[in-house]
């Protein structure tokens, strides 16, 4: 025994189980280290592949994230007894953050490339003048620092800018007001080419002409608007607004409607458009001309021609024919007028003094009393009736319309004061009227005798005999004749 401890071969004991356990633990530890090393090597390879695919501005952020994850992984490999669940969760979080940075940077690099290509090939002025400079700043700014980017505004102060906002690269439409330009191009309502004259169905002495109103033709609209827009400060605004309002499909539909409208012969006649009169083909050559063309077509489609009230114009040829016909009718009618006047005069001359006095405005009751007195002087007829002495004018006032217009031949005064109208048998039915009815007949007929003498029968007011307004009828009327005093 040495130093209080046994020694020598007698005290050596074989421990094969323990030796195997120790060996296994050692091998497992080596295998874990090898696995960690392989994972780190794989991570290095992946880093090398991805670092060339991300934005240059994100390389520093990726390197920091990779180093942090790699260092944590190496520490975990060295830790005896393995890592705790919390440590494993932390490793996964750092790994996810690293891969997120890689994916975002790759996507940003692709988006920047596509947007840069669109800006470089922009021929319509869709993108703002500062778009290229802002895109270059986006490429140089780390993705994680986008929220801190700012540009100097018009007032000299920094203005925060969202570099990921695609709309921020587009041209901002201004507040240009084109209402006066459109008003000048549309023009005011004006009379257009009317239809041909047609006979008036209501009056053959006139023609009917349909009148139309409308604004400028699409060609006039285009030629007026183009010089007001082209080269102006608002040109870009005008072009972009119109292109946004009319994308390709909508523009094609508008042009189809426009061609259908302008191919209508009646539409072309209204505006006096001849073959070949169209909006110039040069309107397809530039963005501003194409935009003005779209607005001209829109004007044509949205500004229909308005039909006015029909205009009546005289038919001079028919008026001349009517005048000649009227003269002939008046010549033929002159003889009839003479006969009427002679008959009236004859009836008037056959009246006694009292009748004539009443006829020119005397008292009606006195006139009737005179008639009764004259009747009492005469002989009584059967039934105590006396025949009145009356003129043909008074007899005519009691003409019976129901019997075909026959006139009584005599008027009898009955004892009861009523009057009996007697006519030709089989034609005029015998009638009895009251004194009031008799008086009414006298008033309606006899007291108008003077007026009737001054009247001359005129032709009937028909389209065939009506005298035009511009012809004086007085030249063809006979002079009125006053009754001779007795």
Secondary structure, 3 states (H helix, E strand, C coil): CECCECCCHHHCCCCHHHHHHHHHHHHHHHHHHHHHHHHHHHHHHHHHHHHCCCCHHHHHHHHHHHHHHHHHHHHHHHCCCCCCHHHHHHHHHHHHHHHHHHHHHHHHHHHHHHHHHHHHCCCCCCECCCHHHHHHHHHHCCHHHHHHCEEECCCCCEEECCCCCHHHHECCCCCCCCHHHHHHHHCCCEECCCCCCEECCCCCCEEEECCEEECCCHHHHHHHHHHHHCCCCCHHHHHHHHHHHCCHHHHHHHHHHHHHHHCCHHHHHHHCCCCCCCCCHHHHCCHHHHHHHHHHHHHHHHCCCEECCCEEEECHHHHHHHHHHHHHHHHHHHHHHHHHHHHHHHHHHCCCHHHHHHHCCCCHHHHHHHHHHHHHHCCEECCCEEECCCCHHHHHHCCEHHHCCECCCEEEECCCCCEEEECCCCCCCCEEECHHHHHHHHHHHHHHHHHHHHCCCCCCCCCCCCCCCCCCCHHHCCCCCCCCCC
